[in-house]
Amino acid sequence: MIERKPNWPDLFMEQISQTGGFVWGDCDCALFAANCILSITGVDVAVKFRGKYKTARGAYGAIKRECGEADLEALAVHIAGVYGFENTALAFTQRGDIVLTDDTDGMGPALGVCVGADFVYVGPDGIGRKPMESARRAWAIAR
């Protein structure tokens, strides 16, 4: 069972504050979410993807090879299944949990991370923020 580090809140906020703008294969939404999980738990859920793509096409190809569908929701469901992250109702989502939203800054679907009443995600200019009500799904990361 994956557990949160004792000092995870500080590590989590440090990870978010160090995040730059969106770059495929370096700082895209999936790797941002994975980096947050890594900071919270010490477990790298993106180990199979890091350094494997540099374009949108490459990213979706890597997702399809891993989970059979070129879809962020399929990726999140797959990772949740592998690592035991539970699907959770948006109303019960806690800080550090992963969320899926249908649109961020006109870039389409994205993975983000709950920071309370809002979630954050990586956009063209760095970290963006939206209310949790605009998320579609969420997964609890190591309670």
Residue pairs with C-beta under 8 A, 6 or more apart in sequence:
1 84
1 142
2 41
2 43
2 83
2 84
2 85
2 141
2 142
3 41
3 142
4 40
4 41
4 96
4 141
4 142
4 143
5 11
5 40
5 41
5 42
8 39
8 40
8 41
8 96
9 95
11 39
11 40
12 36
12 39
12 40
12 95
12 96
12 113
14 39
15 35
15 36
15 38
15 39
16 36
16 113
16 115
16 120
16 127
19 27
19 32
19 35
19 122
19 126
19 127
20 27
20 126
21 27
21 122
21 123
21 124
21 125
21 126
22 28
22 29
22 107
22 122
22 123
22 124
24 53
24 54
24 55
24 56
24 58
24 59
25 31
25 51
25 52
25 53
25 54
25 55
25 58
25 59
27 122
28 59
28 122
29 72
29 104
29 110
29 111
29 112
29 121
29 122
30 46
30 49
30 59
30 63
30 72
30 75
30 111
31 46
31 49
31 50
32 111
32 112
32 113
32 121
32 122
33 98
33 111
33 112
33 113
34 44
34 45
34 46
34 49
35 46
36 96
36 98
36 113
37 43
37 44
37 45
37 98
37 141
38 44
38 45
38 46
40 96
40 141
40 142
41 141
41 142
43 83
44 50
45 79
45 82
45 83
48 62
48 66
49 59
49 62
49 66
52 58
52 62
53 59
53 61
53 62
60 70
61 70
63 69
63 70
63 71
63 72
63 74
63 75
64 70
66 75
66 78
67 74
67 75
67 77
67 78
68 74
72 100
72 109
72 110
72 111
73 100
73 109
73 137
75 111
76 98
76 100
76 111
76 137
76 139
79 85
80 86
80 87
80 98
80 139
85 98
85 139
85 140
85 141
85 142
86 139
86 140
87 137
87 138
87 139
87 140
88 97
88 138
88 139
88 140
89 138
90 99
90 132
90 133
90 135
90 137
90 138
92 140
93 99
93 114
93 132
93 135
93 138
93 140
94 114
94 140
94 143
95 114
95 115
95 116
96 113
96 114
96 141
97 113
97 114
97 138
97 139
97 140
97 141
98 111
98 112
98 113
98 114
98 138
98 139
98 141
99 111
99 112
99 113
99 114
99 119
99 132
99 135
99 136
99 137
99 138
99 139
100 109
100 110
100 111
100 112
100 135
100 136
100 137
100 138
101 109
101 110
101 112
101 119
101 121
101 130
101 134
101 135
101 136
102 108
102 109
102 136
103 109
103 110
104 110
104 112
104 121
104 123
104 128
104 130
105 123
105 124
105 128
107 123
107 124
110 121
110 122
111 121
112 119
112 120
112 121
112 130
112 135
113 119
113 120
113 121
114 132
114 135
114 138
115 129
117 131
117 132
118 129
118 130
118 131
118 132
119 129
119 130
119 131
119 132
119 135
120 127
120 128
120 129
121 127
121 128
121 129
121 130
122 128
